[in-house]
Amino acid sequence: MSELPEETGDERVDAVLAGLGDLAGRPVGEHVTVFDQAFSGLEAALGSVDGQMGDQ
């Protein structure tokens, strides 16, 4: 896997990226679960940004 950025400036996104960084140490059978969790976390972060943008 390519090197991940150290920080994005958003704690939620940084936590998701940290979880993806652990993929190499996990069995392949667990990767789908990790990706599902990452997708959910990123979707929640984007949803909160969309909500903030609509308030302006």
mmCIF file as Biopython writes it, N, C-alpha, C and O atoms, coordinates in Angstrom:
data_model
#
loop_
_atom_site.group_PDB
_atom_site.id
_atom_site.type_symbol
_atom_site.label_atom_id
_atom_site.label_alt_id
_atom_site.label_comp_id
_atom_site.label_asym_id
_atom_site.label_entity_id
_atom_site.label_seq_id
_atom_site.pdbx_PDB_ins_code
_atom_site.Cartn_x
_atom_site.Cartn_y
_atom_site.Cartn_z
_atom_site.occupancy
_atom_site.B_iso_or_equiv
_atom_site.auth_seq_id
_atom_site.auth_asym_id
_atom_site.pdbx_PDB_model_num
ATOM 1   N N  . MET A ? 1  ? 0.848   -1.175  0.000  1.0 0.0 1  A 1 
ATOM 2   C CA . MET A ? 1  ? 0.000   0.000   0.000  1.0 0.0 1  A 1 
ATOM 3   C C  . MET A ? 1  ? 0.887   1.230   0.000  1.0 0.0 1  A 1 
ATOM 4   O O  . MET A ? 1  ? 1.971   1.219   0.584  1.0 0.0 1  A 1 
ATOM 5   N N  . SER A ? 2  ? 0.438   2.277   -0.644 1.0 0.0 2  A 1 
ATOM 6   C CA . SER A ? 2  ? 1.239   3.490   -0.691 1.0 0.0 2  A 1 
ATOM 7   C C  . SER A ? 2  ? 1.247   4.166   0.676  1.0 0.0 2  A 1 
ATOM 8   O O  . SER A ? 2  ? 0.404   3.892   1.530  1.0 0.0 2  A 1 
ATOM 9   N N  . GLU A ? 3  ? 2.201   5.039   0.858  1.0 0.0 3  A 1 
ATOM 10  C CA . GLU A ? 3  ? 2.340   5.734   2.136  1.0 0.0 3  A 1 
ATOM 11  C C  . GLU A ? 3  ? 1.173   6.693   2.331  1.0 0.0 3  A 1 
ATOM 12  O O  . GLU A ? 3  ? 0.791   7.415   1.410  1.0 0.0 3  A 1 
ATOM 13  N N  . LEU A ? 4  ? 0.611   6.695   3.535  1.0 0.0 4  A 1 
ATOM 14  C CA . LEU A ? 4  ? -0.513  7.556   3.847  1.0 0.0 4  A 1 
ATOM 15  C C  . LEU A ? 4  ? -0.013  8.886   4.405  1.0 0.0 4  A 1 
ATOM 16  O O  . LEU A ? 4  ? 1.052   8.933   5.020  1.0 0.0 4  A 1 
ATOM 17  N N  . PRO A ? 5  ? -0.767  9.965   4.198  1.0 0.0 5  A 1 
ATOM 18  C CA . PRO A ? 5  ? -0.358  11.245  4.777  1.0 0.0 5  A 1 
ATOM 19  C C  . PRO A ? 5  ? -0.373  11.166  6.298  1.0 0.0 5  A 1 
ATOM 20  O O  . PRO A ? 5  ? -1.171  10.430  6.879  1.0 0.0 5  A 1 
ATOM 21  N N  . GLU A ? 6  ? 0.507   11.923  6.937  1.0 0.0 6  A 1 
ATOM 22  C CA . GLU A ? 6  ? 0.566   11.892  8.393  1.0 0.0 6  A 1 
ATOM 23  C C  . GLU A ? 6  ? -0.686  12.503  9.015  1.0 0.0 6  A 1 
ATOM 24  O O  . GLU A ? 6  ? -1.251  11.936  9.951  1.0 0.0 6  A 1 
ATOM 25  N N  . GLU A ? 7  ? -1.123  13.649  8.505  1.0 0.0 7  A 1 
ATOM 26  C CA . GLU A ? 7  ? -2.321  14.302  9.024  1.0 0.0 7  A 1 
ATOM 27  C C  . GLU A ? 7  ? -3.051  15.006  7.897  1.0 0.0 7  A 1 
ATOM 28  O O  . GLU A ? 7  ? -2.439  15.519  6.961  1.0 0.0 7  A 1 
ATOM 29  N N  . THR A ? 8  ? -4.372  15.022  8.005  1.0 0.0 8  A 1 
ATOM 30  C CA . THR A ? 8  ? -5.182  15.713  7.010  1.0 0.0 8  A 1 
ATOM 31  C C  . THR A ? 8  ? -5.723  17.029  7.541  1.0 0.0 8  A 1 
ATOM 32  O O  . THR A ? 8  ? -6.170  17.882  6.774  1.0 0.0 8  A 1 
ATOM 33  N N  . GLY A ? 9  ? -5.680  17.191  8.865  1.0 0.0 9  A 1 
ATOM 34  C CA . GLY A ? 9  ? -6.268  18.377  9.478  1.0 0.0 9  A 1 
ATOM 35  C C  . GLY A ? 9  ? -7.657  18.099  10.045 1.0 0.0 9  A 1 
ATOM 36  O O  . GLY A ? 9  ? -8.238  18.960  10.706 1.0 0.0 9  A 1 
ATOM 37  N N  . ASP A ? 10 ? -8.187  16.922  9.797  1.0 0.0 10 A 1 
ATOM 38  C CA . ASP A ? 10 ? -9.489  16.529  10.343 1.0 0.0 10 A 1 
ATOM 39  C C  . ASP A ? 10 ? -9.279  15.252  11.145 1.0 0.0 10 A 1 
ATOM 40  O O  . ASP A ? 10 ? -8.869  14.226  10.603 1.0 0.0 10 A 1 
ATOM 41  N N  . GLU A ? 11 ? -9.561  15.326  12.431 1.0 0.0 11 A 1 
ATOM 42  C CA . GLU A ? 11 ? -9.302  14.184  13.327 1.0 0.0 11 A 1 
ATOM 43  C C  . GLU A ? 11 ? -10.042 12.932  12.900 1.0 0.0 11 A 1 
ATOM 44  O O  . GLU A ? 11 ? -9.520  11.824  13.031 1.0 0.0 11 A 1 
ATOM 45  N N  . ARG A ? 12 ? -11.254 13.098  12.391 1.0 0.0 12 A 1 
ATOM 46  C CA . ARG A ? 12 ? -12.048 11.923  11.979 1.0 0.0 12 A 1 
ATOM 47  C C  . ARG A ? 12 ? -11.401 11.235  10.786 1.0 0.0 12 A 1 
ATOM 48  O O  . ARG A ? 12 ? -11.310 10.008  10.745 1.0 0.0 12 A 1 
ATOM 49  N N  . VAL A ? 13 ? -10.957 12.017  9.827  1.0 0.0 13 A 1 
ATOM 50  C CA . VAL A ? 13 ? -10.321 11.452  8.641  1.0 0.0 13 A 1 
ATOM 51  C C  . VAL A ? 13 ? -8.980  10.829  9.013  1.0 0.0 13 A 1 
ATOM 52  O O  . VAL A ? 13 ? -8.623  9.763   8.511  1.0 0.0 13 A 1 
ATOM 53  N N  . ASP A ? 14 ? -8.242  11.492  9.890  1.0 0.0 14 A 1 
ATOM 54  C CA . ASP A ? 14 ? -6.959  10.945  10.340 1.0 0.0 14 A 1 
ATOM 55  C C  . ASP A ? 14 ? -7.147  9.594   11.019 1.0 0.0 14 A 1 
ATOM 56  O O  . ASP A ? 14 ? -6.328  8.694   10.835 1.0 0.0 14 A 1 
ATOM 57  N N  . ALA A ? 15 ? -8.205  9.439   11.793 1.0 0.0 15 A 1 
ATOM 58  C CA . ALA A ? 15 ? -8.483  8.161   12.459 1.0 0.0 15 A 1 
ATOM 59  C C  . ALA A ? 15 ? -8.792  7.072   11.435 1.0 0.0 15 A 1 
ATOM 60  O O  . ALA A ? 15 ? -8.344  5.934   11.580 1.0 0.0 15 A 1 
ATOM 61  N N  . VAL A ? 16 ? -9.560  7.422   10.394 1.0 0.0 16 A 1 
ATOM 62  C CA . VAL A ? 16 ? -9.871  6.454   9.335  1.0 0.0 16 A 1 
ATOM 63  C C  . VAL A ? 16 ? -8.585  6.021   8.634  1.0 0.0 16 A 1 
ATOM 64  O O  . VAL A ? 16 ? -8.370  4.831   8.403  1.0 0.0 16 A 1 
ATOM 65  N N  . LEU A ? 17 ? -7.735  6.983   8.297  1.0 0.0 17 A 1 
ATOM 66  C CA . LEU A ? 17 ? -6.485  6.652   7.615  1.0 0.0 17 A 1 
ATOM 67  C C  . LEU A ? 17 ? -5.584  5.786   8.484  1.0 0.0 17 A 1 
ATOM 68  O O  . LEU A ? 17 ? -4.901  4.897   7.974  1.0 0.0 17 A 1 
ATOM 69  N N  . ALA A ? 18 ? -5.576  6.033   9.776  1.0 0.0 18 A 1 
ATOM 70  C CA . ALA A ? 18 ? -4.776  5.203   10.682 1.0 0.0 18 A 1 
ATOM 71  C C  . ALA A ? 18 ? -5.276  3.763   10.647 1.0 0.0 18 A 1 
ATOM 72  O O  . ALA A ? 18 ? -4.475  2.829   10.662 1.0 0.0 18 A 1 
ATOM 73  N N  . GLY A ? 19 ? -6.583  3.579   10.600 1.0 0.0 19 A 1 
ATOM 74  C CA . GLY A ? 19 ? -7.153  2.240   10.510 1.0 0.0 19 A 1 
ATOM 75  C C  . GLY A ? 19 ? -6.767  1.537   9.222  1.0 0.0 19 A 1 
ATOM 76  O O  . GLY A ? 19 ? -6.513  0.333   9.219  1.0 0.0 19 A 1 
ATOM 77  N N  . LEU A ? 20 ? -6.722  2.287   8.126  1.0 0.0 20 A 1 
ATOM 78  C CA . LEU A ? 20 ? -6.305  1.692   6.853  1.0 0.0 20 A 1 
ATOM 79  C C  . LEU A ? 20 ? -4.825  1.329   6.876  1.0 0.0 20 A 1 
ATOM 80  O O  . LEU A ? 20 ? -4.402  0.385   6.209  1.0 0.0 20 A 1 
ATOM 81  N N  . GLY A ? 21 ? -4.047  2.072   7.635  1.0 0.0 21 A 1 
ATOM 82  C CA . GLY A ? 21 ? -2.624  1.774   7.746  1.0 0.0 21 A 1 
ATOM 83  C C  . GLY A ? 21 ? -2.349  0.437   8.417  1.0 0.0 21 A 1 
ATOM 84  O O  . GLY A ? 21 ? -1.261  -0.120  8.277  1.0 0.0 21 A 1 
ATOM 85  N N  . ASP A ? 22 ? -3.334  -0.079  9.145  1.0 0.0 22 A 1 
ATOM 86  C CA . ASP A ? 22 ? -3.189  -1.364  9.830  1.0 0.0 22 A 1 
ATOM 87  C C  . ASP A ? 22 ? -3.534  -2.561  8.938  1.0 0.0 22 A 1 
ATOM 88  O O  . ASP A ? 22 ? -3.403  -3.706  9.370  1.0 0.0 22 A 1 
ATOM 89  N N  . LEU A ? 23 ? -3.965  -2.314  7.719  1.0 0.0 23 A 1 
ATOM 90  C CA . LEU A ? 23 ? -4.380  -3.412  6.841  1.0 0.0 23 A 1 
ATOM 91  C C  . LEU A ? 23 ? -3.277  -4.438  6.603  1.0 0.0 23 A 1 
ATOM 92  O O  . LEU A ? 23 ? -3.550  -5.637  6.551  1.0 0.0 23 A 1 
ATOM 93  N N  . ALA A ? 24 ? -2.056  -3.988  6.460  1.0 0.0 24 A 1 
ATOM 94  C CA . ALA A ? 24 ? -0.960  -4.901  6.128  1.0 0.0 24 A 1 
ATOM 95  C C  . ALA A ? 24 ? -0.780  -5.988  7.189  1.0 0.0 24 A 1 
ATOM 96  O O  . ALA A ? 24 ? -0.343  -7.094  6.871  1.0 0.0 24 A 1 
ATOM 97  N N  . GLY A ? 25 ? -1.105  -5.690  8.422  1.0 0.0 25 A 1 
ATOM 98  C CA . GLY A ? 25 ? -0.944  -6.658  9.495  1.0 0.0 25 A 1 
ATOM 99  C C  . GLY A ? 25 ? -2.155  -7.538  9.725  1.0 0.0 25 A 1 
ATOM 100 O O  . GLY A ? 25 ? -2.140  -8.391  10.612 1.0 0.0 25 A 1 
ATOM 101 N N  . ARG A ? 26 ? -3.200  -7.345  8.942  1.0 0.0 26 A 1 
ATOM 102 C CA . ARG A ? 26 ? -4.436  -8.110  9.128  1.0 0.0 26 A 1 
ATOM 103 C C  . ARG A ? 26 ? -4.582  -9.167  8.041  1.0 0.0 26 A 1 
ATOM 104 O O  . ARG A ? 26 ? -4.084  -8.994  6.928  1.0 0.0 26 A 1 
ATOM 105 N N  . PRO A ? 27 ? -5.262  -10.256 8.366  1.0 0.0 27 A 1 
ATOM 106 C CA . PRO A ? 27 ? -5.559  -11.258 7.338  1.0 0.0 27 A 1 
ATOM 107 C C  . PRO A ? 27 ? -6.469  -10.650 6.269  1.0 0.0 27 A 1 
ATOM 108 O O  . PRO A ? 27 ? -7.292  -9.785  6.569  1.0 0.0 27 A 1 
ATOM 109 N N  . VAL A ? 28 ? -6.321  -11.093 5.050  1.0 0.0 28 A 1 
ATOM 110 C CA . VAL A ? 28 ? -7.099  -10.550 3.933  1.0 0.0 28 A 1 
ATOM 111 C C  . VAL A ? 28 ? -8.598  -10.659 4.206  1.0 0.0 28 A 1 
ATOM 112 O O  . VAL A ? 28 ? -9.369  -9.793  3.792  1.0 0.0 28 A 1 
ATOM 113 N N  . GLY A ? 29 ? -9.001  -11.691 4.882  1.0 0.0 29 A 1 
ATOM 114 C CA . GLY A ? 29 ? -10.418 -11.879 5.191  1.0 0.0 29 A 1 
ATOM 115 C C  . GLY A ? 29 ? -11.013 -10.766 6.042  1.0 0.0 29 A 1 
ATOM 116 O O  . GLY A ? 29 ? -12.232 -10.596 6.061  1.0 0.0 29 A 1 
ATOM 117 N N  . GLU A ? 30 ? -10.193 -10.016 6.735  1.0 0.0 30 A 1 
ATOM 118 C CA . GLU A ? 30 ? -10.672 -8.906  7.565  1.0 0.0 30 A 1 
ATOM 119 C C  . GLU A ? 30 ? -10.678 -7.575  6.819  1.0 0.0 30 A 1 
ATOM 120 O O  . GLU A ? 30 ? -11.201 -6.586  7.334  1.0 0.0 30 A 1 
ATOM 121 N N  . HIS A ? 31 ? -10.111 -7.531  5.627  1.0 0.0 31 A 1 
ATOM 122 C CA . HIS A ? 31 ? -9.979  -6.269  4.904  1.0 0.0 31 A 1 
ATOM 123 C C  . HIS A ? 31 ? -11.331 -5.646  4.552  1.0 0.0 31 A 1 
ATOM 124 O O  . HIS A ? 31 ? -11.484 -4.427  4.626  1.0 0.0 31 A 1 
ATOM 125 N N  . VAL A ? 32 ? -12.297 -6.454  4.176  1.0 0.0 32 A 1 
ATOM 126 C CA . VAL A ? 32 ? -13.609 -5.908  3.807  1.0 0.0 32 A 1 
ATOM 127 C C  . VAL A ? 32 ? -14.218 -5.156  4.985  1.0 0.0 32 A 1 
ATOM 128 O O  . VAL A ? 32 ? -14.772 -4.071  4.810  1.0 0.0 32 A 1 
ATOM 129 N N  . THR A ? 33 ? -14.118 -5.720  6.168  1.0 0.0 33 A 1 
ATOM 130 C CA . THR A ? 33 ? -14.657 -5.062  7.359  1.0 0.0 33 A 1 
ATOM 131 C C  . THR A ? 33 ? -13.957 -3.729  7.600  1.0 0.0 33 A 1 
ATOM 132 O O  . THR A ? 33 ? -14.607 -2.733  7.918  1.0 0.0 33 A 1 
ATOM 133 N N  . VAL A ? 34 ? -12.637 -3.708  7.449  1.0 0.0 34 A 1 
ATOM 134 C CA . VAL A ? 34 ? -11.879 -2.476  7.651  1.0 0.0 34 A 1 
ATOM 135 C C  . VAL A ? 34 ? -12.295 -1.424  6.625  1.0 0.0 34 A 1 
ATOM 136 O O  . VAL A ? 34 ? -12.479 -0.257  6.970  1.0 0.0 34 A 1 
ATOM 137 N N  . PHE A ? 35 ? -12.445 -1.835  5.361  1.0 0.0 35 A 1 
ATOM 138 C CA . PHE A ? 35 ? -12.868 -0.888  4.318  1.0 0.0 35 A 1 
ATOM 139 C C  . PHE A ? 35 ? -14.284 -0.389  4.571  1.0 0.0 35 A 1 
ATOM 140 O O  . PHE A ? 35 ? -14.566 0.790   4.355  1.0 0.0 35 A 1 
ATOM 141 N N  . ASP A ? 36 ? -15.177 -1.258  5.023  1.0 0.0 36 A 1 
ATOM 142 C CA . ASP A ? 36 ? -16.540 -0.833  5.347  1.0 0.0 36 A 1 
ATOM 143 C C  . ASP A ? 36 ? -16.537 0.206   6.461  1.0 0.0 36 A 1 
ATOM 144 O O  . ASP A ? 36 ? -17.258 1.201   6.391  1.0 0.0 36 A 1 
ATOM 145 N N  . GLN A ? 37 ? -15.727 -0.024  7.487  1.0 0.0 37 A 1 
ATOM 146 C CA . GLN A ? 37 ? -15.623 0.936   8.587  1.0 0.0 37 A 1 
ATOM 147 C C  . GLN A ? 37 ? -15.039 2.262   8.106  1.0 0.0 37 A 1 
ATOM 148 O O  . GLN A ? 37 ? -15.493 3.333   8.512  1.0 0.0 37 A 1 
ATOM 149 N N  . ALA A ? 38 ? -14.030 2.182   7.240  1.0 0.0 38 A 1 
ATOM 150 C CA . ALA A ? 38 ? -13.418 3.396   6.699  1.0 0.0 38 A 1 
ATOM 151 C C  . ALA A ? 38 ? -14.438 4.175   5.874  1.0 0.0 38 A 1 
ATOM 152 O O  . ALA A ? 38 ? -14.538 5.395   6.002  1.0 0.0 38 A 1 
ATOM 153 N N  . PHE A ? 39 ? -15.188 3.482   5.035  1.0 0.0 39 A 1 
ATOM 154 C CA . PHE A ? 39 ? -16.201 4.147   4.219  1.0 0.0 39 A 1 
ATOM 155 C C  . PHE A ? 39 ? -17.228 4.846   5.101  1.0 0.0 39 A 1 
ATOM 156 O O  . PHE A ? 39 ? -17.596 5.993   4.845  1.0 0.0 39 A 1 
ATOM 157 N N  . SER A ? 40 ? -17.688 4.157   6.136  1.0 0.0 40 A 1 
ATOM 158 C CA . SER A ? 40 ? -18.682 4.738   7.040  1.0 0.0 40 A 1 
ATOM 159 C C  . SER A ? 40 ? -18.123 5.971   7.750  1.0 0.0 40 A 1 
ATOM 160 O O  . SER A ? 40 ? -18.814 6.979   7.900  1.0 0.0 40 A 1 
ATOM 161 N N  . GLY A ? 41 ? -16.870 5.880   8.183  1.0 0.0 41 A 1 
ATOM 162 C CA . GLY A ? 41 ? -16.250 7.017   8.862  1.0 0.0 41 A 1 
ATOM 163 C C  . GLY A ? 41 ? -16.077 8.217   7.950  1.0 0.0 41 A 1 
ATOM 164 O O  . GLY A ? 41 ? -16.329 9.351   8.357  1.0 0.0 41 A 1 
ATOM 165 N N  . LEU A ? 42 ? -15.647 7.972   6.714  1.0 0.0 42 A 1 
ATOM 166 C CA . LEU A ? 42 ? -15.479 9.074   5.759  1.0 0.0 42 A 1 
ATOM 167 C C  . LEU A ? 42 ? -16.832 9.654   5.354  1.0 0.0 42 A 1 
ATOM 168 O O  . LEU A ? 42 ? -16.967 10.866  5.192  1.0 0.0 42 A 1 
ATOM 169 N N  . GLU A ? 43 ? -17.822 8.797   5.192  1.0 0.0 43 A 1 
ATOM 170 C CA . GLU A ? 43 ? -19.162 9.261   4.849  1.0 0.0 43 A 1 
ATOM 171 C C  . GLU A ? 43 ? -19.725 10.158  5.956  1.0 0.0 43 A 1 
ATOM 172 O O  . GLU A ? 43 ? -20.347 11.182  5.673  1.0 0.0 43 A 1 
ATOM 173 N N  . ALA A ? 44 ? -19.504 9.773   7.205  1.0 0.0 44 A 1 
ATOM 174 C CA . ALA A ? 44 ? -19.969 10.585  8.334  1.0 0.0 44 A 1 
ATOM 175 C C  . ALA A ? 44 ? -19.248 11.931  8.373  1.0 0.0 44 A 1 
ATOM 176 O O  . ALA A ? 44 ? -19.872 12.962  8.623  1.0 0.0 44 A 1 
ATOM 177 N N  . ALA A ? 45 ? -17.945 11.923  8.128  1.0 0.0 45 A 1 
ATOM 178 C CA . ALA A ? 45 ? -17.179 13.172  8.123  1.0 0.0 45 A 1 
ATOM 179 C C  . ALA A ? 45 ? -17.668 14.094  7.011  1.0 0.0 45 A 1 
ATOM 180 O O  . ALA A ? 45 ? -17.834 15.294  7.228  1.0 0.0 45 A 1 
ATOM 181 N N  . LEU A ? 46 ? -17.899 13.544  5.829  1.0 0.0 46 A 1 
ATOM 182 C CA . LEU A ? 46 ? -18.401 14.361  4.719  1.0 0.0 46 A 1 
ATOM 183 C C  . LEU A ? 46 ? -19.804 14.875  4.997  1.0 0.0 46 A 1 
ATOM 184 O O  . LEU A ? 46 ? -20.130 16.014  4.663  1.0 0.0 46 A 1 
ATOM 185 N N  . GLY A ? 47 ? -20.629 14.046  5.602  1.0 0.0 47 A 1 
ATOM 186 C CA . GLY A ? 47 ? -21.987 14.461  5.937  1.0 0.0 47 A 1 
ATOM 187 C C  . GLY A ? 47 ? -22.007 15.624  6.905  1.0 0.0 47 A 1 
ATOM 188 O O  . GLY A ? 47 ? -22.844 16.519  6.793  1.0 0.0 47 A 1 
ATOM 189 N N  . SER A ? 48 ? -21.089 15.613  7.852  1.0 0.0 48 A 1 
ATOM 190 C CA . SER A ? 48 ? -21.051 16.716  8.812  1.0 0.0 48 A 1 
ATOM 191 C C  . SER A ? 48 ? -20.555 17.997  8.149  1.0 0.0 48 A 1 
ATOM 192 O O  . SER A ? 48 ? -20.989 19.089  8.518  1.0 0.0 48 A 1 
ATOM 193 N N  . VAL A ? 49 ? -19.659 17.880  7.182  1.0 0.0 49 A 1 
ATOM 194 C CA . VAL A ? 49 ? -19.191 19.058  6.441  1.0 0.0 49 A 1 
ATOM 195 C C  . VAL A ? 49 ? -20.324 19.608  5.592  1.0 0.0 49 A 1 
ATOM 196 O O  . VAL A ? 49 ? -20.523 20.822  5.530  1.0 0.0 49 A 1 
ATOM 197 N N  . ASP A ? 50 ? -21.071 18.719  4.933  1.0 0.0 50 A 1 
ATOM 198 C CA . ASP A ? 50 ? -22.210 19.169  4.135  1.0 0.0 50 A 1 
ATOM 199 C C  . ASP A ? 50 ? -23.217 19.906  5.008  1.0 0.0 50 A 1 
ATOM 200 O O  . ASP A ? 50 ? -23.783 20.916  4.590  1.0 0.0 50 A 1 
ATOM 201 N N  . GLY A ? 51 ? -23.441 19.409  6.209  1.0 0.0 51 A 1 
ATOM 202 C CA . GLY A ? 51 ? -24.359 20.068  7.135  1.0 0.0 51 A 1 
ATOM 203 C C  . GLY A ? 51 ? -23.871 21.446  7.548  1.0 0.0 51 A 1 
ATOM 204 O O  . GLY A ? 51 ? -24.669 22.373  7.689  1.0 0.0 51 A 1 
ATOM 205 N N  . GLN A ? 52 ? -22.580 21.585  7.741  1.0 0.0 52 A 1 
ATOM 206 C CA . GLN A ? 52 ? -22.012 22.883  8.116  1.0 0.0 52 A 1 
ATOM 207 C C  . GLN A ? 52 ? -22.090 23.863  6.962  1.0 0.0 52 A 1 
ATOM 208 O O  . GLN A ? 52 ? -22.341 25.050  7.173  1.0 0.0 52 A 1 
ATOM 209 N N  . MET A ? 53 ? -21.878 23.386  5.750  1.0 0.0 53 A 1 
ATOM 210 C CA . MET A ? 53 ? -21.903 24.255  4.579  1.0 0.0 53 A 1 
ATOM 211 C C  . MET A ? 53 ? -23.323 24.773  4.328  1.0 0.0 53 A 1 
ATOM 212 O O  . MET A ? 53 ? -23.506 25.908  3.890  1.0 0.0 53 A 1 
ATOM 213 N N  . GLY A ? 54 ? -24.318 23.937  4.608  1.0 0.0 54 A 1 
ATOM 214 C CA . GLY A ? 54 ? -25.704 24.341  4.411  1.0 0.0 54 A 1 
ATOM 215 C C  . GLY A ? 54 ? -26.162 25.390  5.403  1.0 0.0 54 A 1 
ATOM 216 O O  . GLY A ? 54 ? -27.129 26.109  5.151  1.0 0.0 54 A 1 
ATOM 217 N N  . ASP A ? 55 ? -25.466 25.483  6.541  1.0 0.0 55 A 1 
ATOM 218 C CA . ASP A ? 55 ? -25.825 26.448  7.576  1.0 0.0 55 A 1 
ATOM 219 C C  . ASP A ? 55 ? -25.336 27.856  7.244  1.0 0.0 55 A 1 
ATOM 220 O O  . ASP A ? 55 ? -25.756 28.820  7.884  1.0 0.0 55 A 1 
ATOM 221 N N  . GLN A ? 56 ? -24.461 27.987  6.260  1.0 0.0 56 A 1 
ATOM 222 C CA . GLN A ? 56 ? -23.886 29.294  5.969  1.0 0.0 56 A 1 
ATOM 223 C C  . GLN A ? 56 ? -24.736 30.099  5.036  1.0 0.0 56 A 1 
ATOM 224 O O  . GLN A ? 56 ? -24.382 31.228  4.696  1.0 0.0 56 A 1 
#
